[in-house]
Amino acid sequence: MPYTTLLEAITVYSNASNKRQIVSAINRYLLPAFGLKLSKNRMNANELMQAQELMGTIKLTELSDTDLLEALEKGFEYTKTEKKLRRYPRSYIKLFIEFLRENKSLKNEIQETINDKKKSSNPSVRYLRNREAAILDKSHIQRITPKKKKKAEIKLSFNPSKYLEEFKKKYPEKEDGELLKIIQHHLEIISKSLSNFENFIVFTLGARKITAELTLVQITRLLGWLHKEGEPLDGLTVEKIIPVIDTRVNISDFRRFEDFLITEGKLRHKAKNEADKTIKLIKEFFLEYEVLNSRTKQIYLGALITLAKYLYRDITDEGEASNYEDISVIAKLRIFINKLPKQAKKIDTLPLTWAEVLEVRERLRLESNETHIYFDRTRRNKVRTVRNQRRSKSAISASLMRFLVLSMLTVIPPDRQRTFRELRIGKTLKHGLFTEAGFTPKTLLANSNEAKYYIHLMPEDYKTGDIYGEFIGEIPNIEFKDGSKFYDYLNRWIYEGYREVMLRGENHDFLFIRTRRGVPLDKRGMCSLVSHIFKNKAKIQVNPHKLRHIFCSYLDEIQVSDKEREAAAFWMHHSTEMAKNIYTIRDIQEKLRPTSSLMVKMNNSGKNE
């Protein structure tokens, strides 16, 4: 029988094994959302009486299960309950909600038999409750490789407490506070040196900031390794990786020419010996950390060459050597790179066809549209039922973002994942209209329906920006099977509060967000998200870069025109021979124009199948 009030329901509830915990969870966490004020200590008799009176006023027929769960979360916030302490109260409240459902006490409670499920307007969404459900099974293609034993992180830490034991042994007479100040001083010296190095990469060598940051990762890792190998923190500098030997000698400082030649020769010999030690050092690092891949070795060696340029910037003779050819350690590092074996190209079976990728995308689109979950339950009397539960806005938001991430990689030729995870609303993702006169935001257009979405990148925003320059690409408004369009979903995400739900209190303008934290997606998060989508829906992991291979393979399969292929290459920002010239923005728009018809054709693949 249905119960009218919360008090009536909890009074009748007869499961003695967990009733006390349920009452406690209701009093302590649920009722504060309905106005109950509690002290920080255990509830006193007066508070218990107030709680009972309040429960008598809460009408269950005006509440749904979702309302109760949302009230519980508000109660957690009001009481400032730590997240790790919320699990058990939440589970007891859910048990009680199940009891209320069984007695049809909640608003809009719907129960259907399995046969009635066929009449449901949304019969396809049972997979929402089944995380293992897949629409494709490509697991037979997945290459199984033995997992390498994970090495401990060696990147130099800038947390002073990590080095406290080391300095206690060195200065046993000093207090911890004094030691931490000493450690902090040494870390600041290293940090300042690395900061100066980063500025050199960006402002002297003209590299992009992201390139500088990646170089610093390798150098910081090598510094951490040196410290692990016994180099004390107070003696740790970048010169420990690459010693600086100044071979410049002023002939006017010598009476005899022979003395000048001998001194210069000794310095050059010393520089070569130190260069050999650097080569030996990096080889030891490669051996210990099992760095076998030639490409990975090349990244480390490239970082060392950049570091050597920084350390020898005032020593190299630019009149005789335009690119540090006169520096022994740089010459030897370049020889090392040239001797690395060429990596054989892997011929992998593509994990999915383009049509299958679109099939996965369509499933995500349907999921993002669903407002309810349908799932099975087994009762004590063995009668299976199907229930209808409203999805929370945060759950719908997560589904919508998954769909948008995969859509961005498919409604336009898939660029590198960095482009999409770094999209910023109003900056690199613009909504309005580009004309020869410039850009007009949607809010200033006479007819807002004319607004289009664009990806607008400056040279520093993407890897091949030095080749292509400023880039403006219109995102096509692809139409789906049911007549809805891609812009409909982007508009929902940006303008209808779904993105705000995912922010979880964070404040930034990035389009895509980490689901649980609200911070912008990083490289690992983006790759993990895409891989999880395909693992869940096709039983095979596919990373964003692999989608570029699938796309290019499909271009070959459908034999696109040269203009369409060139347009796709521009979107993907390939470093190809076609990009020898520097194009104006108008030239790029002309180059990209064939992409619209191409992507309509590609996104219709399998639509009528």
Stockholm file with secondary structure:
# STOCKHOLM 1.0

chainA/1-609         MPYTTLLEAITVYSNASNKRQIVSAINRYLLPAFGLKLSKNRMNANELMQAQELMGTIKLTELSDTDLLEALEKGFEYTKTEKKLRRYPRSYIKLFIEFLRENKSLKNEIQETINDKKKSSNPSVRYLRNREAAILDKSHIQRITPKKKKKAEIKLSFNPSKYLEEFKKKYPEKEDGELLKIIQHHLEIISKSLSNFENFIVFTLGARKITAELTLVQITRLLGWLHKEGEPLDGLTVEKIIPVIDTRVNISDFRRFEDFLITEGKLRHKAKNEADKTIKLIKEFFLEYEVLNSRTKQIYLGALITLAKYLYRDITDEGEASNYEDISVIAKLRIFINKLPKQAKKIDTLPLTWAEVLEVRERLRLESNETHIYFDRTRRNKVRTVRNQRRSKSAISASLMRFLVLSMLTVIPPDRQRTFRELRIGKTLKHGLFTEAGFTPKTLLANSNEAKYYIHLMPEDYKTGDIYGEFIGEIPNIEFKDGSKFYDYLNRWIYEGYREVMLRGENHDFLFIRTRRGVPLDKRGMCSLVSHIFKNKAKIQVNPHKLRHIFCSYLDEIQVSDKEREAAAFWMHHSTEMAKNIYTIRDIQEKLRPTSSLMVKMNNSGKNE
#=GR chainA/1-609 SS CCCSBHHHHHHHCCCTTTHHHHHHHIIIIIGGGGTCCCCSSSCCHHHHHHHHHHHHHCBGGGCCHHHHHHHHHHHHHHTTCCGGGSHHHHHHHHHHHHHHHHTTCSTTCCEEEHHHHTTCSCGGGGGGGCTTCCSCCCTTTCCCCCCCCCCCCCSCCCCGGGGHHHHHHHCTTSCHHHHHHHHHHHHHHHHHHHHHHHHIIIIISCCCHHHHHHHHHHHHHHHHHHHHTTCCGGGCCGGGTSCCCCCCCCGGGCSSHHHHHHHHHHHHHHHHHHHHHHHHHHHHHHHHTTCCCHHHHHHHHHHHHHHHHHHTTTTSCTTTCTTSTTCHHHHHHHHHHHHSCCCCCCCCCCSSCHHHHHHHHHHHHHHHHCCEEEEEEECTTCCEEEEEEECCHHHHHHHHHHHHHHHHTTSSCCCCHHHHHTCBBTTTEEEEEEETTEEEEGGGCSSGGGCEEEEEECGGGSTTHHHHCSEEEECCCCBCTTSCBHHHHHHHHHHSSHHHHHHTTCCCCBSSBCTTTCSBCCHHHHHHHHHHHHHHHHSSCCCHHHHHHHHHHHHHHHTCCHHHHHHHHHHHTCCCGGGCSCCCHHHHHHHHHHHHHHHHHHHTTTTTC
#=GC SS_cons         CCCSBHHHHHHHCCCTTTHHHHHHHIIIIIGGGGTCCCCSSSCCHHHHHHHHHHHHHCBGGGCCHHHHHHHHHHHHHHTTCCGGGSHHHHHHHHHHHHHHHHTTCSTTCCEEEHHHHTTCSCGGGGGGGCTTCCSCCCTTTCCCCCCCCCCCCCSCCCCGGGGHHHHHHHCTTSCHHHHHHHHHHHHHHHHHHHHHHHHIIIIISCCCHHHHHHHHHHHHHHHHHHHHTTCCGGGCCGGGTSCCCCCCCCGGGCSSHHHHHHHHHHHHHHHHHHHHHHHHHHHHHHHHTTCCCHHHHHHHHHHHHHHHHHHTTTTSCTTTCTTSTTCHHHHHHHHHHHHSCCCCCCCCCCSSCHHHHHHHHHHHHHHHHCCEEEEEEECTTCCEEEEEEECCHHHHHHHHHHHHHHHHTTSSCCCCHHHHHTCBBTTTEEEEEEETTEEEEGGGCSSGGGCEEEEEECGGGSTTHHHHCSEEEECCCCBCTTSCBHHHHHHHHHHSSHHHHHHTTCCCCBSSBCTTTCSBCCHHHHHHHHHHHHHHHHSSCCCHHHHHHHHHHHHHHHTCCHHHHHHHHHHHTCCCGGGCSCCCHHHHHHHHHHHHHHHHHHHTTTTTC
//
